[in-house]
Structures are given as structure tokens and as C-alpha cells.
Amino acid sequence: MSATPGRHRFRPRVLDAGPPSEIARELEATESDPEGVGIMVRKARIYPVRLEDVPLKAAPLLKQELLAVGGDAAHARGIADHSVERSPAVLLATWGQYQHLLPKLRRQPFGLKPLADELERALRAYVGRGPAELPGAHRTLVLGARPRILGVVNVTPDSFSDGGRFLEPAAALAHAEQLVADGADALDVGAESTRPGATPVSPEAEWARLAPVLAAVVGRLPVPISVDTRHAEVAGKALDAGADLVNDVAGLRDEAMRRTVARAGAAAIVLHMRGDPTTMQQRTDYVDLRGEVYRDLAEATERAELDGVDPHKIVVDPGLGFGKSAEQSLELLAHVGELRSLGYPVAVGASRKSFLGWATDEPRPIARVDAGLAAALYAAEHGVAIVRTHDVAPTARALRLFERIELARRRAPATDEGRSAAEAAL
């Protein structure tokens, strides 16, 4: 067939290619040499990486080494005249350039060797999206190509969305069974509302609500059970009663909670929140929202590991709506993929929240289902592993479509050489 004449003779098409395996297939389709495909895959995408507190003597050396491999770095102007002692930095390099950079940094002084180790861990965590397991105290949640759905069972009279509807054990059990039938991969049972300004509940009152529901649900439903609590006493009793993981809005801030989770061999969702539900919306004065949330989660997970929590059982959550304005929640959702750099699965709970209502001009929580679906799909596209939602059935349908699209993306034919080239690039 002859070339298309006129202004579409060469038909330039900007490729919407995502993972390295797909980029490799596009390169293969040119009938390029397989070895060359492996080399070029490494050059196909820039990975910007932000670093914090790079020492004065390290920053120019870091930039110099990046320039030497074909990348670049930005740091504070004060590095040049020694008017600052430390600086943030943003690195710009391809995967291949980072692979050349890392051994060079490990031979340098001024803390560049541990910097290289951290940088490599973050890069590999960010690009790794393969199946994984989240072992709980009794059951395991298998993570996969699409986010797993954590269905919400509120055993509270005052939750912002469905308070009072499932307070009775029979109603809660029926609701839980329906959520599983609708496609929930796990259930999150909570007996204290943590909406902004909610009245705190004592551990005794919380357990009184929670105990009969757990007794009805555990063993009857085939999915892992999460307990949504910030009280170590309640978490311990729930784990003893058969719960598998703890969803702690306080981010394992309490040493007793960390030790309870570790002792039970439970998994934990570490959520970011300043203060507590009564004060959190008075503490939204971030200087660097994403940087501070990332730092706080890094510190929280490090404390958890030091107190014996298995790192393979930790999930992080940016805490949308917890001590964040609507604009801040949207910013965190927009950049949620960055949290994968921490090396843990990421969970997101956007369902029916007020920031969705603010963004869509919808004051009724029950009418924010479509906005919640959009948030869930956006999260899925950016590598989130768990989506917490009240609206399981439509979310399950939307994520099934997402999974089919991802399968279609990966299903295009590729030679063994191309697959090997893409895998070798990572």
C-alpha cells in the first residue's frame, strides 16, 4: 500500500503507552533488533523524583553525576553561594539513566550512598504493580490488577452517610452479606463515626456496638474483615474475635495500637490525619501538603515497623477529608500515585465525602455515587491497591471494566524477546 498523500503522509501519532512492556511492544512493531528494544525501553520515560534535605555538599555532586548520565537536577540557588545548608531537589532521568547513576552515587561521599539506596527503593516501589498478598490475622487479601474493594459497614448512629441504618446486628449482617454479593473483597466494620466534629465514643461503648456485629459476620462471610477503630483496646478485642486488619484513622500514632497489631499478626491501614476528628479540620495549614503527608506517613510506618508490625502487612492512606480542605483532598487524590514510592500498597477512601460534594456542587452524600466512581477509577489508574466505598455494586462494575481495559492494554501480541526486554528494563 502506498503512503497516505498530503498532510497525513507520515501519520504521526503520540503513543498513549504506559508500562514498559507496552512500550516494548510498540518498539518491537518497528522490527527493531530485540537487544535494541531492551536498551530503548529504558529511555522511554522520564521519572521525576523529589528529594528532601539534600546536604549542601551533596547537592552539586548529585547534579553533576546526573548531568554526566544525561539527566538533570534542580536544587536551591543558595547551594551555589553556600547560603543554605540543605535543599530539596528534583531529579529528572529515565530508568536507564538512574541505573547508571545509582552505582556512581554509591561511590561518592556526603551521604550519597544511602541516598542512592533510598532512591532505588522508591523507584522500584513506584513502578512495581504486580499482584501481592496482604496477610491478615486470620485471612489474606489478595491484591491484583485492579483495586480491591473495601465495603463499608457503619455500626453507628451518626455517620455522615448512613448513620443509624445498620446499628442493629441483624441489619448490619444483612448489609454485609449484600456488600459481599455485590463484589466487596473485604469489609470495613466501624462503630465510631470519624466525620469532622463527631462526638468521641468511649472504647467500651464502641465495643458494645461492634462485638455482636463481628460475632455475626466473622466465619459467615468468606472475605477478610477490617475493624475501623483508633482505640487499641477495641482493635485487640476485634482481632481476637476474628478480624483481620485494623483501619486506624489515627495512623498507628498510639504505641499500644502498634503493639496490638504486631502481636496479633494483623494487617493495618495507616491513615494520615492531624489531630483527631474533633480538631482535624482546624489543622489544614500545610506549607507543603503532599510533602508533609508523605513525610508523616513515612514516619508513621517506620514507627510501626520498629514496634514489630510486619512491613508486608502495612497499607498507607492519604486520609482524604481528614484534616484537609476540599481543595487539599483533591490535590492528594490527583497525586495519589506518589505514595507508591513509600513501598506499601495504597488505599483511598473518597466515597460520598464532602470534598466530592464541593467539587460537583452536590450537598447530599447519597447523591455522590457517580463522583465516587470517578474518584475510584482515577485511583485505579494511578496504582491504588484498595478502594474503600459505601457503594460496592457500581464500584465493582466500574473496576471490572477498568480491569478489562488493562487486560486489553497488555493483550497485544509481543515476542518473548520483547517481554524479556521490558522485564530487563525494570
Order of alpha helices (4+ residues) and beta strands (2+ residues): alpha-alpha-beta-alpha-beta-alpha-beta-alpha-alpha-beta-beta-beta-alpha-beta-alpha-beta-alpha-beta-alpha-beta-alpha-beta-alpha-beta-alpha-alpha-beta-alpha-alpha
